[in-house]
Amino acid sequence: MCASSLSFSLIGADYGRNANQRSIRRRESPRRHIAASARGCLRERTAVPACGALALPGQTVFSGCIASPGPDALFGTDDDIYSFLANPLAGLAIPDGIPDGFPNPVRNYQAVEVSLERRLRDNWQMFINWRIAKLFGNFEGSFRNDNGQEDPNISSLFDFIGSVGLAEQFTPGLLPTDRTHIVNFYGSYMINSGWANGLNLGSNLRVQSGTPITQFNAHPAYFNAGEIPVGGRGALGKTRVNGVWDLHFDYPWEITERYRLRGALDFFNVLNAQRITTVDQFFELGGPAPNPDFLTPNSFQTPFAVRFALRFEW
């Protein structure tokens, strides 16, 4: 028996999330216990919420957060107080149809994913999928991975219009969590005869591409480290491909006809892979000051670990 389905969904402007999403998926089932599917997805960010201090034409605002400074805003310093003179030609700091000088936020996610699934039959099952994706833009979302900013919707990215001091901050490029390839495999087998009757064995494998490496300078106004991408996002390449292999075993002991005790043993990162997952991308520390640890490892894969569990079932 063979069955197939094709679905297409389109989501337009969503004023709650300011995003568009389009996806298409096809699923084939050449046999009842085997299914193959392919899916394509495109997500686009169209607007971002942000804080701001409103500036009327000609006003000087002593703040690091301006909503509409105009394309020709002037930048100056006075005793560490940063002033921004709004350009009278930019119109009012309210919707007036006149460009204010801020670039558009961009966050585009494009992905194609293929999957193969074998449902449980003859004591074994399997699932494998491969995703090819690209995350591209100049705005990551409510939280920032590049500098660890954890203030939802208060990102410093769009506090100021473009200038030489902001380098490639508004130039779209590969975002910090971009991974070109991710492959997942899961399989399990249950023994139903002999001395190991009831023993369940499982294996999980995950292999993924590295993430972009970018040089980040300190912010020229806030002096915060890790704010300004220089040379383009992802210009320094990517971290290495990494993978992890896990094993699982569980076995039930019958206590009575109704109650049983199940023991489980998990081995995480069986090969104890220790590849670098992130590096220090701050070229400058706060101040700004040179960072002597630039491009040195920040984190590694979680090392080999074992977990034992007991579960009472009824």
One Martini backbone bead per residue (centre of mass of N, CA, C, O) as a GRO file, in nm:
protein
  314
    1MET     BB    1   0.097   0.035   0.021
    2CYS     BB    2   0.030   0.377  -0.091
    3ALA     BB    3   0.105   0.707   0.045
    4SER     BB    4   0.024   1.063  -0.005
    5SER     BB    5   0.130   1.408   0.069
    6LEU     BB    6   0.036   1.765   0.020
    7SER     BB    7   0.152   2.067   0.176
    8PHE     BB    8   0.040   2.421   0.212
    9SER     BB    9   0.165   2.717   0.382
   10LEU     BB   10   0.049   3.057   0.466
   11ILE     BB   11   0.200   3.332   0.641
   12GLY     BB   12   0.157   3.634   0.717
   13ALA     BB   13   0.129   3.895   0.884
   14ASP     BB   14   0.247   3.917   1.228
   15TYR     BB   15   0.193   4.140   1.484
   16GLY     BB   16   0.323   3.973   1.718
   17ARG     BB   17   0.606   3.882   1.538
   18ASN     BB   18   0.685   4.004   1.264
   19ALA     BB   19   0.616   3.751   1.055
   20ASN     BB   20   0.702   3.526   0.795
   21GLN     BB   21   0.561   3.210   0.659
   22ARG     BB   22   0.684   2.938   0.452
   23SER     BB   23   0.554   2.609   0.361
   24ILE     BB   24   0.657   2.275   0.242
   25ARG     BB   25   0.512   1.936   0.211
   26ARG     BB   26   0.616   1.587   0.170
   27ARG     BB   27   0.455   1.256   0.190
   28GLU     BB   28   0.572   0.915   0.194
   29SER     BB   29   0.414   0.566   0.185
   30PRO     BB   30   0.512   0.270   0.062
   31ARG     BB   31   0.460   0.174   0.359
   32ARG     BB   32   0.319   0.145   0.664
   33HIS     BB   33   0.626   0.148   0.817
   34ILE     BB   34   0.706   0.367   0.591
   35ALA     BB   35   0.852   0.705   0.579
   36ALA     BB   36   0.871   0.994   0.365
   37SER     BB   37   1.015   1.332   0.379
   38ALA     BB   38   0.964   1.682   0.271
   39ARG     BB   39   1.093   2.017   0.362
   40GLY     BB   40   1.010   2.365   0.335
   41CYS     BB   41   1.152   2.684   0.465
   42LEU     BB   42   1.034   3.034   0.526
   43ARG     BB   43   1.166   3.301   0.728
   44GLU     BB   44   1.055   3.642   0.804
   45ARG     BB   45   1.163   3.944   0.920
   46THR     BB   46   0.987   4.275   0.934
   47ALA     BB   47   1.004   4.350   1.248
   48VAL     BB   48   1.096   4.547   1.547
   49PRO     BB   49   1.121   4.583   1.876
   50ALA     BB   50   1.188   4.901   2.055
   51CYS     BB   51   1.356   5.125   2.215
   52GLY     BB   52   1.308   5.492   2.273
   53ALA     BB   53   1.400   5.829   2.205
   54LEU     BB   54   1.240   6.097   2.119
   55ALA     BB   55   1.304   6.317   1.826
   56LEU     BB   56   1.296   6.626   1.736
   57PRO     BB   57   1.360   6.864   1.535
   58GLY     BB   58   1.672   6.991   1.663
   59GLN     BB   59   1.723   6.803   1.886
   60THR     BB   60   1.892   6.722   2.184
   61VAL     BB   61   1.992   6.389   2.289
   62PHE     BB   62   2.073   6.240   2.607
   63SER     BB   63   2.123   5.942   2.452
   64GLY     BB   64   2.136   5.583   2.347
   65CYS     BB   65   1.819   5.626   2.244
   66ILE     BB   66   1.682   5.646   1.916
   67ALA     BB   67   1.426   5.655   1.680
   68SER     BB   68   1.465   5.946   1.478
   69PRO     BB   69   1.758   6.087   1.356
   70GLY     BB   70   1.837   6.033   1.075
   71PRO     BB   71   2.069   6.018   0.806
   72ASP     BB   72   2.236   6.302   0.934
   73ALA     BB   73   2.350   6.246   1.197
   74LEU     BB   74   2.516   6.367   1.473
   75PHE     BB   75   2.840   6.304   1.637
   76GLY     BB   76   2.920   6.340   1.990
   77THR     BB   77   3.122   6.468   2.267
   78ASP     BB   78   3.063   6.532   2.637
   79ASP     BB   79   3.173   6.409   2.905
   80ASP     BB   80   3.048   6.121   2.816
   81ILE     BB   81   2.821   6.261   2.649
   82TYR     BB   82   2.577   6.169   2.416
   83SER     BB   83   2.497   6.334   2.113
   84PHE     BB   84   2.195   6.393   1.908
   85LEU     BB   85   2.117   6.538   1.596
   86ALA     BB   86   1.842   6.595   1.444
   87ASN     BB   87   1.722   6.588   1.128
   88PRO     BB   88   1.501   6.801   0.976
   89LEU     BB   89   1.467   6.620   0.704
   90ALA     BB   90   1.333   6.358   0.862
   91GLY     BB   91   1.123   6.464   1.036
   92LEU     BB   92   0.930   6.314   1.244
   93ALA     BB   93   0.892   6.096   1.542
   94ILE     BB   94   0.670   6.001   1.341
   95PRO     BB   95   0.458   5.890   1.120
   96ASP     BB   96   0.547   6.056   0.778
   97GLY     BB   97   0.702   5.909   0.518
   98ILE     BB   98   0.996   5.967   0.622
   99PRO     BB   99   1.301   5.884   0.628
  100ASP     BB  100   1.526   5.813   0.923
  101GLY     BB  101   1.792   5.599   0.862
  102PHE     BB  102   1.703   5.317   0.916
  103PRO     BB  103   1.746   5.005   0.881
  104ASN     BB  104   1.645   4.701   0.804
  105PRO     BB  105   1.539   4.427   0.941
  106VAL     BB  106   1.709   4.099   0.928
  107ARG     BB  107   1.550   3.756   0.917
  108ASN     BB  108   1.653   3.465   0.749
  109TYR     BB  109   1.501   3.139   0.703
  110GLN     BB  110   1.644   2.853   0.535
  111ALA     BB  111   1.494   2.524   0.460
  112VAL     BB  112   1.585   2.171   0.417
  113GLU     BB  113   1.405   1.855   0.475
  114VAL     BB  114   1.488   1.509   0.527
  115SER     BB  115   1.300   1.197   0.585
  116LEU     BB  116   1.325   0.872   0.764
  117GLU     BB  117   1.077   0.619   0.858
  118ARG     BB  118   1.063   0.336   1.091
  119ARG     BB  119   0.844   0.162   1.228
  120LEU     BB  120   0.752  -0.055   1.451
  121ARG     BB  121   0.907  -0.369   1.349
  122ASP     BB  122   1.048  -0.651   1.429
  123ASN     BB  123   1.176  -0.486   1.694
  124TRP     BB  124   1.227  -0.225   1.500
  125GLN     BB  125   1.359   0.117   1.469
  126MET     BB  126   1.368   0.434   1.263
  127PHE     BB  127   1.543   0.763   1.242
  128ILE     BB  128   1.604   1.012   0.976
  129ASN     BB  129   1.772   1.337   0.931
  130TRP     BB  130   1.816   1.626   0.697
  131ARG     BB  131   1.949   1.959   0.732
  132ILE     BB  132   1.934   2.252   0.524
  133ALA     BB  133   2.068   2.576   0.621
  134LYS     BB  134   1.988   2.944   0.664
  135LEU     BB  135   2.106   3.222   0.868
  136PHE     BB  136   2.006   3.560   0.784
  137GLY     BB  137   2.138   3.887   0.894
  138ASN     BB  138   2.093   4.169   1.161
  139PHE     BB  139   1.877   3.993   1.338
  140GLU     BB  140   1.819   3.753   1.588
  141GLY     BB  141   1.640   3.873   1.837
  142SER     BB  142   1.554   3.899   2.165
  143PHE     BB  143   1.826   3.749   2.163
  144ARG     BB  144   2.188   3.742   2.209
  145ASN     BB  145   2.473   3.546   2.118
  146ASP     BB  146   2.721   3.732   2.063
  147ASN     BB  147   2.686   3.905   2.369
  148GLY     BB  148   2.452   3.799   2.578
  149GLN     BB  149   2.189   3.947   2.552
  150GLU     BB  150   1.891   3.937   2.799
  151ASP     BB  151   1.695   4.167   2.665
  152PRO     BB  152   1.393   4.177   2.570
  153ASN     BB  153   1.354   4.411   2.320
  154ILE     BB  154   1.656   4.571   2.407
  155SER     BB  155   1.830   4.616   2.179
  156SER     BB  156   2.126   4.789   2.047
  157LEU     BB  157   2.113   4.775   1.732
  158PHE     BB  158   1.872   5.029   1.698
  159ASP     BB  159   1.979   5.305   1.836
  160PHE     BB  160   2.143   5.363   1.568
  161ILE     BB  161   2.261   5.477   1.302
  162GLY     BB  162   2.463   5.461   1.055
  163SER     BB  163   2.827   5.419   1.082
  164VAL     BB  164   3.158   5.384   1.112
  165GLY     BB  165   3.146   5.281   1.416
  166LEU     BB  166   2.937   5.031   1.322
  167ALA     BB  167   3.008   4.917   1.067
  168GLU     BB  168   2.845   4.588   1.012
  169GLN     BB  169   2.574   4.587   1.180
  170PHE     BB  170   2.360   4.618   0.915
  171THR     BB  171   2.492   4.387   0.769
  172PRO     BB  172   2.415   4.115   0.626
  173GLY     BB  173   2.451   3.779   0.772
  174LEU     BB  174   2.568   3.538   0.956
  175LEU     BB  175   2.432   3.401   1.220
  176PRO     BB  176   2.528   3.250   1.515
  177THR     BB  177   2.311   2.984   1.459
  178ASP     BB  178   2.431   2.888   1.208
  179ARG     BB  179   2.358   2.578   1.020
  180THR     BB  180   2.393   2.391   0.745
  181HIS     BB  181   2.422   2.103   0.900
  182ILE     BB  182   2.186   1.837   1.010
  183VAL     BB  183   2.221   1.510   1.163
  184ASN     BB  184   1.984   1.246   1.244
  185PHE     BB  185   1.989   0.943   1.457
  186TYR     BB  186   1.751   0.670   1.525
  187GLY     BB  187   1.759   0.357   1.719
  188SER     BB  188   1.586   0.035   1.784
  189TYR     BB  189   1.599  -0.277   1.992
  190MET     BB  190   1.409  -0.576   2.075
  191ILE     BB  191   1.433  -0.841   2.284
  192ASN     BB  192   1.215  -1.161   2.264
  193SER     BB  193   1.448  -1.370   2.361
  194GLY     BB  194   1.580  -1.539   2.596
  195TRP     BB  195   1.779  -1.405   2.850
  196ALA     BB  196   1.712  -1.097   2.706
  197ASN     BB  197   1.424  -1.063   2.748
  198GLY     BB  198   1.329  -0.711   2.703
  199LEU     BB  199   1.567  -0.583   2.579
  200ASN     BB  200   1.661  -0.241   2.519
  201LEU     BB  201   1.808  -0.084   2.228
  202GLY     BB  202   1.985   0.232   2.179
  203SER     BB  203   2.054   0.495   1.926
  204ASN     BB  204   2.241   0.812   1.893
  205LEU     BB  205   2.296   1.056   1.622
  206ARG     BB  206   2.493   1.370   1.592
  207VAL     BB  207   2.550   1.598   1.315
  208GLN     BB  208   2.728   1.922   1.285
  209SER     BB  209   2.784   2.220   1.205
  210GLY     BB  210   2.920   2.502   1.241
  211THR     BB  211   2.976   2.831   1.351
  212PRO     BB  212   3.015   3.149   1.327
  213ILE     BB  213   3.293   3.384   1.287
  214THR     BB  214   3.342   3.699   1.462
  215GLN     BB  215   3.435   4.030   1.480
  216PHE     BB  216   3.413   4.212   1.795
  217ASN     BB  217   3.351   4.522   1.893
  218ALA     BB  218   3.313   4.784   2.068
  219HIS     BB  219   3.109   5.022   2.163
  220PRO     BB  220   3.130   5.369   2.101
  221ALA     BB  221   2.913   5.446   2.340
  222TYR     BB  222   2.897   5.199   2.563
  223PHE     BB  223   3.157   4.993   2.571
  224ASN     BB  224   3.063   4.725   2.486
  225ALA     BB  225   3.117   4.412   2.440
  226GLY     BB  226   3.023   4.253   2.145
  227GLU     BB  227   2.872   4.457   1.916
  228ILE     BB  228   3.073   4.499   1.656
  229PRO     BB  229   3.091   4.402   1.338
  230VAL     BB  230   3.389   4.307   1.156
  231GLY     BB  231   3.398   4.226   0.808
  232GLY     BB  232   3.163   4.052   0.875
  233ARG     BB  233   2.956   3.799   0.912
  234GLY     BB  234   3.161   3.518   0.918
  235ALA     BB  235   3.460   3.601   0.811
  236LEU     BB  236   3.622   3.370   1.005
  237GLY     BB  237   3.423   3.147   0.972
  238LYS     BB  238   3.413   2.822   1.135
  239THR     BB  239   3.349   2.586   1.319
  240ARG     BB  240   3.365   2.268   1.371
  241VAL     BB  241   3.263   1.975   1.324
  242ASN     BB  242   3.013   1.794   1.517
  243GLY     BB  243   2.962   1.502   1.741
  244VAL     BB  244   2.724   1.250   1.877
  245TRP     BB  245   2.717   0.940   2.077
  246ASP     BB  246   2.449   0.733   2.191
  247LEU     BB  247   2.334   0.509   2.458
  248HIS     BB  248   2.070   0.253   2.524
  249PHE     BB  249   1.934   0.080   2.822
  250ASP     BB  250   1.658  -0.153   2.895
  251TYR     BB  251   1.502  -0.338   3.183
  252PRO     BB  252   1.262  -0.569   3.297
  253TRP     BB  253   1.105  -0.648   3.620
  254GLU     BB  254   0.903  -0.880   3.746
  255ILE     BB  255   0.692  -0.881   4.028
  256THR     BB  256   0.410  -0.880   3.901
  257GLU     BB  257   0.146  -0.867   3.695
  258ARG     BB  258   0.136  -0.540   3.756
  259TYR     BB  259   0.436  -0.514   3.851
  260ARG     BB  260   0.742  -0.318   3.774
  261LEU     BB  261   1.099  -0.296   3.706
  262ARG     BB  262   1.302  -0.038   3.551
  263GLY     BB  263   1.611  -0.035   3.392
  264ALA     BB  264   1.857   0.228   3.311
  265LEU     BB  265   2.117   0.296   3.053
  266ASP     BB  266   2.331   0.580   2.984
  267PHE     BB  267   2.541   0.693   2.705
  268PHE     BB  268   2.730   0.984   2.672
  269ASN     BB  269   2.954   1.032   2.458
  270VAL     BB  270   3.122   0.764   2.393
  271LEU     BB  271   3.389   0.905   2.245
  272ASN     BB  272   3.466   1.173   2.385
  273ALA     BB  273   3.415   1.434   2.246
  274GLN     BB  274   3.630   1.762   2.225
  275ARG     BB  275   3.520   1.985   2.063
  276ILE     BB  276   3.485   2.293   1.955
  277THR     BB  277   3.201   2.527   1.984
  278THR     BB  278   3.344   2.795   2.097
  279VAL     BB  279   3.463   3.133   2.061
  280ASP     BB  280   3.632   3.420   2.111
  281GLN     BB  281   3.487   3.729   1.952
  282PHE     BB  282   3.636   3.950   2.124
  283PHE     BB  283   3.848   4.201   2.030
  284GLU     BB  284   3.701   4.377   2.248
  285LEU     BB  285   3.668   4.525   2.535
  286GLY     BB  286   3.572   4.713   2.763
  287GLY     BB  287   3.631   5.089   2.683
  288PRO     BB  288   3.840   4.998   2.499
  289ALA     BB  289   4.008   4.669   2.490
  290PRO     BB  290   4.214   4.435   2.440
  291ASN     BB  291   4.185   4.083   2.361
  292PRO     BB  292   4.385   3.810   2.446
  293ASP     BB  293   4.138   3.580   2.382
  294PHE     BB  294   4.112   3.588   2.092
  295LEU     BB  295   3.998   3.281   1.953
  296THR     BB  296   3.958   3.126   2.196
  297PRO     BB  297   3.824   2.893   2.375
  298ASN     BB  298   3.498   2.855   2.541
  299SER     BB  299   3.388   2.566   2.434
  300PHE     BB  300   3.283   2.226   2.473
  301GLN     BB  301   3.205   1.928   2.465
  302THR     BB  302   3.037   1.710   2.634
  303PRO     BB  303   3.136   1.473   2.814
  304PHE     BB  304   3.141   1.179   2.926
  305ALA     BB  305   2.840   0.997   3.035
  306VAL     BB  306   2.644   0.848   3.308
  307ARG     BB  307   2.310   0.690   3.343
  308PHE     BB  308   2.100   0.584   3.614
  309ALA     BB  309   1.776   0.407   3.627
  310LEU     BB  310   1.461   0.382   3.809
  311ARG     BB  311   1.134   0.224   3.738
  312PHE     BB  312   0.802   0.230   3.837
  313GLU     BB  313   0.546   0.001   3.726
  314TRP     BB  314   0.155  -0.019   3.654
   0.00000   0.00000   0.00000
